[in-house]
Amino acid sequence: MAQMRAKMKVATVTRHSEESETLKFHAVAKNEGYPSDGSDENNTFARFTPCADLTMLVNNPALIGKFTEGEEYYLDFVKAE
């Protein structure tokens, strides 16, 4: 199986307590469009994966407060054996 890499942007961070928060991610995209020469890396990701959403409830104390709205992350999909 081929591996897949997505590029996601933190849309919201909702803190529930000192030990829990919800992270919502969306696929990278621009409202104003991309340069036609493809020089913006997000252009490639948006072209092939124009829509994606991910919601995670995080209860790992080491990760609470580590994500900020607007940050972008790569998300790699590798088949679990």
N, C-alpha and C positions, 0 to 999 in steps of 0.2 A: 504494500500500500504506500502511496506517495505521502510524504509529509506535507503539512500545510502550515503556513505562517500568516496570522492575521495581525493587523495593527489596530489597536483599540485605544480610545480616549476615555479618561475618567469623566463621566457626566455628572455624577453626584456622589457625595460621601455623606451618609446619614449615621451619626453617632447615636447609639442606643444606651450605652453605659460605658464605663471605663474598660470593659472587657468585650464589647461587641459593637460592630458597625456594619452597615450595608454599603457595598460598593456597586455602582451601576456604570457599566461601560457601553460605549457605542463604537461602531466602526468609524475610522477617520473619514472625514468628508469636509468639504468647504462649500459654503453657501454661494460664494462668488465664482466658483469654478477654478480650474487649474490651467497652467500655461500649456499651450498646444505642443510645445517641444518635449513634454514629459519630464521636465527638470525637477518637479516637486515629487519626492518619494511617495507622499500620500496619494498622488494621482494614480500610481500603479495599484495600490491597495484598494482604492475606491473604485477603480475600473473593474476589477475582478471580484470584489466583495463589497458592493455598494451599500449593503444593509446588514448589520449584525448587532445584537444586543446580548449583554451578559450581566446577570445580577448575582452577587455573592454575599452571603452573610459570613462575616469573618469573626471568629472567636479566639484567634491566636493573639495573645497579649503582645507578642513581639511585632505584630503587624498593625496594631491599632494606631491610627494617626500617621501612618507612613505614606498614605496615598492622598493626593491633592487633586481637586477638580481641575481639568484642563491638561493634566499630564498624559503623555502617550506611552503605550507599552506594546511590545510584541507578545503575541500569544501563540505558542507553538503547539501544534497537535501532532502527537506521536502515538501510534497505536500501542496500547498496553498489552503486554503478553501475559 
